[in-house]
Amino acid sequence: MTEEQDISTSKPDAFEAALAASATELSSPVEEVAEVVTSTEPELALASDEDGDIESDENDPNAEFRRTLRTALGDWYVVHSYAGYEKKVKGNLQTRIQSLNMEDYIFQIEVPEEEVKELKNGQFKMVKRNIYPGYVLVRMDLTDESWSAVRNTPGVTGFVGNAHHPSPLSMDEVEKILAPRPVKKSDKIDIRLIDFEIGESVTVMDGPFATLPASISEIMPEQAKLKVLVSIFGRETPVELSF
């Protein structure tokens, strides 16, 4: 490896905490390895196992994802980047892989994202945001050359773990990070408010209080409503408005 100075750190608490939190969002458990048992009737036992696998796959929406993940070449590593520049780093890595002819050593780059409902310009829109700000996942065969190609990519500040000899993520960890997240009816939608603030002055646009100024006293994002105070005959009256 190169003699370039790097700070060796263990997997950061922030990443571990986020990884642990993401694990609770997955509805299906991590696949376990079954114990092999010798049968006196091998043909019947084989048929039974195959039936069980088919049934298991039918009940597991991520079965195909797991099979693809476990048969892919290379190991998964996590690299640091500047928060907010993860996609830029991904593009830089892809360009560098091609220019250095590292396609046979560096196979895949992922920036884990999730969809959230965001209020913008008075309308709710589904947008994507990074689940792990400041981290990028790379699937690769670790060699001196591939390590150098990734480490010296603009925007990459280092590997998670030992700087020069990083340890790959376990397959369970990769599944928790990259597995599709099923939508649950009981889940609350994550809403980021960017248009309104408590105390902000607004103008009522329609209804009996149209054209009157009001001050926001409460924001109710899940109902898409605002509670405002309207001055009527010198008294502040609470009114609910839709947005």
Contacts in CASP RR format, 6 or more apart in sequence:
PFRMAT RR
TARGET T0000
AUTHOR 0000-0000-0000
METHOD contacts of the structure
MODEL  1
MTEEQDISTSKPDAFEAALAASATELSSPVEEVAEVVTSTEPELALASDE
DGDIESDENDPNAEFRRTLRTALGDWYVVHSYAGYEKKVKGNLQTRIQSL
NMEDYIFQIEVPEEEVKELKNGQFKMVKRNIYPGYVLVRMDLTDESWSAV
RNTPGVTGFVGNAHHPSPLSMDEVEKILAPRPVKKSDKIDIRLIDFEIGE
SVTVMDGPFATLPASISEIMPEQAKLKVLVSIFGRETPVELSF
1 144 0 8 1.000
1 147 0 8 1.000
1 148 0 8 1.000
1 164 0 8 1.000
1 165 0 8 1.000
2 144 0 8 1.000
2 148 0 8 1.000
2 151 0 8 1.000
2 164 0 8 1.000
4 151 0 8 1.000
6 151 0 8 1.000
6 158 0 8 1.000
6 163 0 8 1.000
6 164 0 8 1.000
7 163 0 8 1.000
8 161 0 8 1.000
8 162 0 8 1.000
8 163 0 8 1.000
8 164 0 8 1.000
9 160 0 8 1.000
9 161 0 8 1.000
9 163 0 8 1.000
10 161 0 8 1.000
11 78 0 8 1.000
11 160 0 8 1.000
11 161 0 8 1.000
12 160 0 8 1.000
15 78 0 8 1.000
15 132 0 8 1.000
15 135 0 8 1.000
15 160 0 8 1.000
18 131 0 8 1.000
18 132 0 8 1.000
19 132 0 8 1.000
19 173 0 8 1.000
19 176 0 8 1.000
19 177 0 8 1.000
22 131 0 8 1.000
22 176 0 8 1.000
22 177 0 8 1.000
22 181 0 8 1.000
23 176 0 8 1.000
25 181 0 8 1.000
26 62 0 8 1.000
26 175 0 8 1.000
26 176 0 8 1.000
26 179 0 8 1.000
26 181 0 8 1.000
26 182 0 8 1.000
27 61 0 8 1.000
27 182 0 8 1.000
27 184 0 8 1.000
28 60 0 8 1.000
28 61 0 8 1.000
28 62 0 8 1.000
30 172 0 8 1.000
30 175 0 8 1.000
30 176 0 8 1.000
31 60 0 8 1.000
31 66 0 8 1.000
37 45 0 8 1.000
39 45 0 8 1.000
56 63 0 8 1.000
57 63 0 8 1.000
57 64 0 8 1.000
60 66 0 8 1.000
61 180 0 8 1.000
61 182 0 8 1.000
62 175 0 8 1.000
62 179 0 8 1.000
62 180 0 8 1.000
65 175 0 8 1.000
65 178 0 8 1.000
65 179 0 8 1.000
65 180 0 8 1.000
66 175 0 8 1.000
66 179 0 8 1.000
69 171 0 8 1.000
69 174 0 8 1.000
69 175 0 8 1.000
69 178 0 8 1.000
70 171 0 8 1.000
72 107 0 8 1.000
72 108 0 8 1.000
72 139 0 8 1.000
73 107 0 8 1.000
73 139 0 8 1.000
73 141 0 8 1.000
74 107 0 8 1.000
74 139 0 8 1.000
74 140 0 8 1.000
74 141 0 8 1.000
75 139 0 8 1.000
75 140 0 8 1.000
75 141 0 8 1.000
75 142 0 8 1.000
75 168 0 8 1.000
75 169 0 8 1.000
76 137 0 8 1.000
76 138 0 8 1.000
76 139 0 8 1.000
76 168 0 8 1.000
76 169 0 8 1.000
76 173 0 8 1.000
76 174 0 8 1.000
77 137 0 8 1.000
77 138 0 8 1.000
77 139 0 8 1.000
77 140 0 8 1.000
77 142 0 8 1.000
77 150 0 8 1.000
77 159 0 8 1.000
77 160 0 8 1.000
77 166 0 8 1.000
77 168 0 8 1.000
77 169 0 8 1.000
78 135 0 8 1.000
78 136 0 8 1.000
78 137 0 8 1.000
78 138 0 8 1.000
78 159 0 8 1.000
78 160 0 8 1.000
78 166 0 8 1.000
78 169 0 8 1.000
79 89 0 8 1.000
79 135 0 8 1.000
79 136 0 8 1.000
79 137 0 8 1.000
79 138 0 8 1.000
79 150 0 8 1.000
79 151 0 8 1.000
79 156 0 8 1.000
79 157 0 8 1.000
79 158 0 8 1.000
79 159 0 8 1.000
79 160 0 8 1.000
80 134 0 8 1.000
80 135 0 8 1.000
80 156 0 8 1.000
80 157 0 8 1.000
80 158 0 8 1.000
80 159 0 8 1.000
80 160 0 8 1.000
81 89 0 8 1.000
81 134 0 8 1.000
81 135 0 8 1.000
81 136 0 8 1.000
81 155 0 8 1.000
81 156 0 8 1.000
81 157 0 8 1.000
82 89 0 8 1.000
82 134 0 8 1.000
82 155 0 8 1.000
82 157 0 8 1.000
83 133 0 8 1.000
83 134 0 8 1.000
84 130 0 8 1.000
84 133 0 8 1.000
84 134 0 8 1.000
85 134 0 8 1.000
85 155 0 8 1.000
86 111 0 8 1.000
86 130 0 8 1.000
86 133 0 8 1.000
86 134 0 8 1.000
86 135 0 8 1.000
86 136 0 8 1.000
87 111 0 8 1.000
88 155 0 8 1.000
89 136 0 8 1.000
89 153 0 8 1.000
89 154 0 8 1.000
89 155 0 8 1.000
89 156 0 8 1.000
90 109 0 8 1.000
90 110 0 8 1.000
90 111 0 8 1.000
90 136 0 8 1.000
91 109 0 8 1.000
92 153 0 8 1.000
92 154 0 8 1.000
92 155 0 8 1.000
92 156 0 8 1.000
93 106 0 8 1.000
93 109 0 8 1.000
93 136 0 8 1.000
93 138 0 8 1.000
93 150 0 8 1.000
93 153 0 8 1.000
93 156 0 8 1.000
94 109 0 8 1.000
96 102 0 8 1.000
96 149 0 8 1.000
96 153 0 8 1.000
97 103 0 8 1.000
97 106 0 8 1.000
97 149 0 8 1.000
100 145 0 8 1.000
100 149 0 8 1.000
102 145 0 8 1.000
102 146 0 8 1.000
102 149 0 8 1.000
104 141 0 8 1.000
105 140 0 8 1.000
105 141 0 8 1.000
105 143 0 8 1.000
105 145 0 8 1.000
105 146 0 8 1.000
105 149 0 8 1.000
106 138 0 8 1.000
106 139 0 8 1.000
106 140 0 8 1.000
106 141 0 8 1.000
106 146 0 8 1.000
106 149 0 8 1.000
106 150 0 8 1.000
107 139 0 8 1.000
107 140 0 8 1.000
108 138 0 8 1.000
108 139 0 8 1.000
109 136 0 8 1.000
109 137 0 8 1.000
109 138 0 8 1.000
109 139 0 8 1.000
110 136 0 8 1.000
110 137 0 8 1.000
110 138 0 8 1.000
110 139 0 8 1.000
110 178 0 8 1.000
111 130 0 8 1.000
111 136 0 8 1.000
111 137 0 8 1.000
112 130 0 8 1.000
112 131 0 8 1.000
112 132 0 8 1.000
112 137 0 8 1.000
112 177 0 8 1.000
112 178 0 8 1.000
113 128 0 8 1.000
113 129 0 8 1.000
113 130 0 8 1.000
113 131 0 8 1.000
114 128 0 8 1.000
114 129 0 8 1.000
114 131 0 8 1.000
114 181 0 8 1.000
115 126 0 8 1.000
115 127 0 8 1.000
115 128 0 8 1.000
116 126 0 8 1.000
116 127 0 8 1.000
116 128 0 8 1.000
116 129 0 8 1.000
116 189 0 8 1.000
116 190 0 8 1.000
116 191 0 8 1.000
116 192 0 8 1.000
117 124 0 8 1.000
117 125 0 8 1.000
117 126 0 8 1.000
117 127 0 8 1.000
117 189 0 8 1.000
117 190 0 8 1.000
117 191 0 8 1.000
118 124 0 8 1.000
118 125 0 8 1.000
118 126 0 8 1.000
118 127 0 8 1.000
118 191 0 8 1.000
118 192 0 8 1.000
118 194 0 8 1.000
119 191 0 8 1.000
119 192 0 8 1.000
119 193 0 8 1.000
119 194 0 8 1.000
119 195 0 8 1.000
119 196 0 8 1.000
119 221 0 8 1.000
119 243 0 8 1.000
120 194 0 8 1.000
120 195 0 8 1.000
121 195 0 8 1.000
122 195 0 8 1.000
122 243 0 8 1.000
124 191 0 8 1.000
124 224 0 8 1.000
131 177 0 8 1.000
132 177 0 8 1.000
135 160 0 8 1.000
136 156 0 8 1.000
137 169 0 8 1.000
137 174 0 8 1.000
137 177 0 8 1.000
137 178 0 8 1.000
138 150 0 8 1.000
140 146 0 8 1.000
140 150 0 8 1.000
142 166 0 8 1.000
142 168 0 8 1.000
147 159 0 8 1.000
147 164 0 8 1.000
150 156 0 8 1.000
150 159 0 8 1.000
151 158 0 8 1.000
151 159 0 8 1.000
159 166 0 8 1.000
160 166 0 8 1.000
161 167 0 8 1.000
169 177 0 8 1.000
188 222 0 8 1.000
189 222 0 8 1.000
191 221 0 8 1.000
191 222 0 8 1.000
193 219 0 8 1.000
193 221 0 8 1.000
195 243 0 8 1.000
196 202 0 8 1.000
196 216 0 8 1.000
196 219 0 8 1.000
196 226 0 8 1.000
196 243 0 8 1.000
197 216 0 8 1.000
198 216 0 8 1.000
198 217 0 8 1.000
198 218 0 8 1.000
198 219 0 8 1.000
199 215 0 8 1.000
199 216 0 8 1.000
199 217 0 8 1.000
200 215 0 8 1.000
200 216 0 8 1.000
201 213 0 8 1.000
201 214 0 8 1.000
201 215 0 8 1.000
201 216 0 8 1.000
202 213 0 8 1.000
202 214 0 8 1.000
202 215 0 8 1.000
202 216 0 8 1.000
202 226 0 8 1.000
202 228 0 8 1.000
202 241 0 8 1.000
203 211 0 8 1.000
203 212 0 8 1.000
203 213 0 8 1.000
203 214 0 8 1.000
204 210 0 8 1.000
204 211 0 8 1.000
204 212 0 8 1.000
204 213 0 8 1.000
204 214 0 8 1.000
204 228 0 8 1.000
204 230 0 8 1.000
204 239 0 8 1.000
204 241 0 8 1.000
209 230 0 8 1.000
209 232 0 8 1.000
209 239 0 8 1.000
212 230 0 8 1.000
212 231 0 8 1.000
212 232 0 8 1.000
213 230 0 8 1.000
213 231 0 8 1.000
214 228 0 8 1.000
214 229 0 8 1.000
214 230 0 8 1.000
214 231 0 8 1.000
214 239 0 8 1.000
214 241 0 8 1.000
215 228 0 8 1.000
215 229 0 8 1.000
215 236 0 8 1.000
216 226 0 8 1.000
216 227 0 8 1.000
216 228 0 8 1.000
217 227 0 8 1.000
217 228 0 8 1.000
217 229 0 8 1.000
217 238 0 8 1.000
218 226 0 8 1.000
218 227 0 8 1.000
219 226 0 8 1.000
219 227 0 8 1.000
220 226 0 8 1.000
220 227 0 8 1.000
224 242 0 8 1.000
224 243 0 8 1.000
225 240 0 8 1.000
225 241 0 8 1.000
225 242 0 8 1.000
225 243 0 8 1.000
226 240 0 8 1.000
226 241 0 8 1.000
226 242 0 8 1.000
226 243 0 8 1.000
227 238 0 8 1.000
227 239 0 8 1.000
227 240 0 8 1.000
227 241 0 8 1.000
228 238 0 8 1.000
228 239 0 8 1.000
228 240 0 8 1.000
228 241 0 8 1.000
229 236 0 8 1.000
229 237 0 8 1.000
229 238 0 8 1.000
229 239 0 8 1.000
230 236 0 8 1.000
230 237 0 8 1.000
230 238 0 8 1.000
230 239 0 8 1.000
231 237 0 8 1.000
END
